[in-house]
Amino acid sequence: MSPLESALGDLPALLQDHVALSLSALALALLVGFPLIVLAARHPRTGQFILSATAVVQTVPGLALLALFYPALLLLGRTTGLDIPALGFLPALLALFLYALLPILRNGVAGIEQIDPVALDVADSLGMTSRQRLRFVELPLAAPVILAGIRTAAVWTFGTATLATTVGQPSLGNLIFAGLQTQDWTRVLVGCIAAAAVALLVDGLLALLASGVAKRKGFRIWTGVAGLLLLALTAIVPAGPSTDKPVVTVGAKNFSEQYILASLIERRLQEQGFATARRDNLGSTIAYQALASGDIDVYVDYSGTLWSNILERKDNPNRSSMLPTLRRELDLRDGVSLLAPLGFENAYGFAVRGTDMRTLQDMADRSSGLKLGTDLEFTDRPEWESVQRRYPVNFASITQYSPTFMYRAIADGTVDAITAFSSDGRIAALDLRILDDPRGALARYDAVMLLSPRAKENEDIVAALTGLEEAIPIEVMRQANLMVDRSDDKASPEQAAAWLEEQIDASAD
């Protein structure tokens, strides 16, 4: 299957999820916005406060706003005892709703305020009540301006909805984020074009509606309304056949290895009759919290990440001590089950190219003249503190990248060293050298499968995944990663997962 065929195959379901989320957020903004428009128009001081408050929301980056809703909803659910979904549709809906609210409010208030006072005086002279004046005079006269605000809100909402992928809500962002991480530019283009196309379609339908209202053309009004209703209908109708089989939700972080392993887990579960769903591009902490709360059922994490991020431990024990402690503490703390390791380690390591440096001490001695590239979270992790304590590094500059662009940066000489991942196939492909760590600053990062409290009680799920324990040597994982990350003859994560399963089955025979 070509990259284009693969992307187009994923497009219908993701497009449906994208439209459903965006239209829901826009509808909620309209439902809340219209009463606030009336309130703001009737009470200017209150209106100024409302507009200022909604404007503040626009200053918060969309990605941050989405991320903030997850812990907020999680805390709310724990406090109230209610089953509030903290991952997926709800946090994405709330964030997009807030983003859509400002243009609707601002244009609505402006539209009412610009009405000719003479028209209002005529309405009053006819003895209209405040409600009648609003219905028959103010809203009709302000409608063109209000609809312009709705158009702006719609374009913003459909564009920003691509970020919902980061909180586990499927959208066209799945194509974009996965494509960026795997350098599959076909997926990126398909996702971007589809997102732009549906935003322009909605804008065009709203423009037709606005034109009909302004020119009193009933045909345009009803055509616009019918188009929007048809679009809403396509978001409601199921994209595929329904199933009564148990659904297991598989999570993944935002890099190639995670996509491959999540696809491998899906294959194993599907072979045992389970239906599966995916939640990709999750941050480390969000992924674990989602598992503990039952929003996802299984994902792959790494022992060092769990040790430092979840248990908040600062020490660096050996494997024989770390894994039993993790298994016991995660179960006691959150009811999470840690299965046996997959057989390889994806540890942090400082990688260099075309130099005679061999150890982290060599790097530290030359660090004042070196530019370092890291992934987006390394400098906030305990490993960085550990490196700074044990090796007095003082780099000329430190630049953060997504993993894909971090490797590109060292390949083209933009940086002199990177915080590479030991199972990454690009280490060999780019002729990188992982520097030795004689002082043990960097922790172990054994890949392990984690099961949610609900999933661990299902013997069939456990049995389906047991065959993956200690089954993936690091050389095999590197090759699978390289299949996805290389520029030529690129494979999809699903294809790499199929190859990886073949290797596992062959070694088991």
ZIPE-V248191 format. One record per backbone hydrogen bond with DSSP energy under -1.0 kcal/mol. CO is the residue of the C=O (numbers start at 1). NH is the residue of the N-H. Records with the same first field share a line. If there is no record, write none. Layout:
CO->NH / NH
//
This chain:
2->6
3->7
4->8
5->9
6->10
7->11
10->14
11->15
12->16
13->17
14->18
15->19
16->20
17->21
18->22
19->23
20->24
21->25
22->26
23->27
24->28
25->29
26->30
27->31
28->32
29->33
30->34
32->36
33->37
34->38
35->39
36->40
37->41
38->42
39->43
43->47
44->48
45->49
46->50
47->51
48->52
49->53
50->54
51->55
52->56
53->57
56->59
57->60
61->65
62->66
63->67
64->68
65->69
68->72
69->73
70->74
71->75
72->76
73->77
74->78
75->79
76->80
77->81
82->84
88->92
89->93
90->94
91->95
92->96
93->97
94->98
95->99
96->100
97->101
100->104
101->105
102->106
103->107
104->108
105->109
106->110
107->111
108->112
109->113
110->114
112->115
116->119 / 120
117->121
118->122
119->123
120->124
121->125
122->126
123->128
124->127
129->133
130->134
131->135
132->136
133->137 / 138
134->139
137->141
138->142
139->143
142->146
143->147
144->148
145->149
146->150
147->151
148->152
149->153
150->154
151->155
152->156
153->157
154->158
155->159
156->160
157->161
159->162
160->163
161->164
163->166
164->167 / 169
165->168
167->88
171->174
172->176
173->177
174->178
175->179
176->180
177->181
178->182
179->184
183->185
184->188
185->189
186->190
187->191
188->192
189->193
190->194
191->195
192->196
193->197
194->198
195->199
196->200
197->201
198->202
199->203
200->204
201->205
202->206
203->207
204->208
205->209
206->210
207->211
208->212
209->213
210->214
211->215
212->217
217->221
218->222
219->223
220->224
221->225
222->226
223->227
224->228
225->229
226->230
227->231
228->232
229->233
230->234
231->235
233->237
246->275
248->277
249->297 / 298
250->279
252->282
253->281
255->259
256->260
257->261
258->262
259->263
260->264
261->265
262->266
263->267
264->268
265->269
266->270
267->271
269->274
270->273
275->248
277->250
279->252
283->287
284->288
285->289
286->290
287->291
288->292
289->293
290->295 / 296
291->294
297->452
298->251
299->450
301->448
302->306
303->307
304->308
305->309
306->311
307->313
318->322
319->323
321->325
322->326
323->327
324->328
325->329
326->330
327->331
328->332
329->333
330->334 / 336
331->335
337->451
341->470
342->472
344->447
347->422
349->420
350->435
351->418
352->433
358->436
359->363
360->364
361->365
362->366
366->369
367->370 / 396
370->396
371->416 / 417
372->399
373->419
374->401
377->380
378->381
381->385
382->386
383->387
384->388
385->389
386->390
387->391
391->393
397->372
399->374
402->406
403->407
404->408
405->409
406->410
407->411
408->412
409->414 / 415
417->373
418->351 / 420
420->349
421->424
424->427
425->429
426->430
427->432
428->431
433->352
436->360
437->440
445->346
446->303
447->342
448->301
449->339
450->299
451->337
452->456
455->458
458->462
459->463
460->464
461->465
462->466
465->468
466->469
468->471
473->477
474->478
475->479
476->480
477->481
478->482
479->483
481->485
482->486
483->491
492->496
493->497
494->498
495->499
496->500
497->501
498->502
499->503
500->504
501->505
502->506
503->507
504->508
505->509
//
